[in-house]
Amino acid sequence: MRGQIILSHGSDSGPEATKVSLLARLAEALGWRTQRPDYRADDARGLVGSVAPRIARLRATIEALDTPPLLVGSSMGAFVSGLVSLDVPVAGLLLLATPSAIPGHARKFDLRTEGPTMLIHGWRDDVCPLAGMQAFAAHRRLPLLVLDDDHRLGSSIDMIAAQLLHLLDQLADAA
């Protein structure tokens, strides 16, 4: 086995969501182990109320591993993946449709950039406005791939898969 990937779904979704399921199957076919935590019970607490329990669940999942994982997250899954990376070692981050803030939540989005990092967002994202992530990426000088898609990034799965493969190659080369 090559390493571990934790894929975190967005709000109003689940661990069998289309993007995380496709990305998990792709990684598993290449010999990576994957986990997809189920945050649905946390999401029942509402948008703001779900952040802390999601962080706790993701952090516990990471701390049970013997090596730092690659974190892949979509929307709220991306938001908590970034925040968790500030507290525990991760191998890298692939974050999709990331909100730069959760209205009503005290912490804004942030992340640690010690490993390969890629941000992907849609030009037509009406849930998590692109401007916030553009400003974040520019300030941190992080790669941001902006695609002609909406919040779900459903038309861009091939490009997202290509970016995942690129990150996995970087991690394999570094090992």
N, C-alpha and C positions, 0 to 999 in steps of 0.2 A: 504494500500500500504506500502511496506517495505522501499523503497528509490528510488533514481534516478540513472540511468546509462546513460552516454553519450558515444556512440560508433562512433568513427571517422575513416572513410575509408581512404585508401591510394590514392596516385596519380593515374591518369588514371583509376579511379574506381568511385563509387558513393554510395549513402546511401542504395541502394538495393543490394550491393555487397554480395556475398555468406557468408563470415565469419561473417560480422556484422549483417546480416539478421538472420542467424541461432542463433547467440548468443543473439540477441535481443528477438527472439521468446522464447528461453529457459528462459531468465530472466523474461519476461512478464508472462510466465506460472507459475512462482513462486511468482508472485505478485509485481514485481519490475516495475517501470515506466522506459521507455527508450526513448531516443531521438537520432536521427542520423542526425547531421547537413550535409547539402549538400555543399561540398567544390568545386564542379566542376567549378564554375565561377572563384574561386580563382586559381584553378589549370591551368586555361587558361593563366595565367600570367607566366607560366614556373615554373620549380622546385624551384629556388631561390626566384622568385617573389611571389610565393604562400605562403611562410612561414608566413610573417607578417599578411596578410589578414586572413589566417587560424587561427592564434593565436587570432586575434581580434574577429573573429566569435565564436570560442570556448569559449573565455573568456566572451563574452556577453551572451552566452547560459548559462554558469555557474552562472553568476551574476544575472540572472533572476530567479534562483531557491531559495527556502527557506532553503535548506540544502545542504551541500557539496555532490557532486555525486562521484560515482566510474567512472573513466575514462578508457575506453577500446579503444585502437587504434591499427591500423595496418600500418606499414611502415611510410609514412609521417604523418598519423594520430597518430601514436605512438610518433613520434618526437615532434609534437606540443603539444600533451597531456602532455608529460614530462615537456616541457618548461612552459606551462600554470600552471602546479602544483607549480611552483616556486612563482607565483604571487597571486594565489587565493586558498583558502582551497579546498581540495578534500578528499574524503573518502578513496580512494585507487586507484591503477593503475594496469591494465593488459595490457602489451605492447607487441606487436607481430612484429617480423621482423623489429626491430627498427634500423634506421641508427644512427651511433654514431656521424655523422656530415653530413651536406649537402654541397657538394663542391660549393664554392663561397659564402656561407652564413657565416656571422661573428660569430655566436654563435654555439658552439658544443652542443650536447645533454646533458641535465641534468634534474634532477627531485628532488622533495621534497619527503622524505620517512617517512611521519608521519603516514600513514595508511598502510594496507596490500599492498604489491607490488610484482608482478611477471613479469619477462621478459621471453619471449619465442622466440626462434630463430631456424632456420633450419641449419643443418650442411652444406647443399648444397646451401645456399643462395648466389647467384652470383650477387645480386643487392646491398644488404647491408652486406658487409663481416662480418662474425661471430667474427673475431678477435677484432674488435672495441668494440662490445658489451660485449665480454668476459672480456676485460680489464676494461671496465666501471663497470661491475657487480663485478669483483674481488676487485677493488679499493673501492667500496661502500659496499661490502659484501652483495650484493643483490641476491636473488634466481634467477637463470637463468636455464631454462629448454631448453635443446638443443635436437631437434628431427631430425630424419632421413627424412628430407624434404627439399624443396627448398624455395624460397622467399615467395611464395603464401601460404605455409603451408596447402595446399589443402588436403593432405593425413592425416593431424593431427587434424582434427576438433573435433574428439571425445576427444582427450587429452586436447585440448584447452577448450572445454566445461567443462571437469572435473575440470580444473584449475579455470574457472569462478565460478563454483559451490562452490569450496573450498573458494574462496574469498568472495562470497556472504554469506556463512556460518560464516566466520570470522566477517563480518560486522554485521550480525544479532546477533551474540553472544555479540558483543561490544555495541549494542544499548540498 
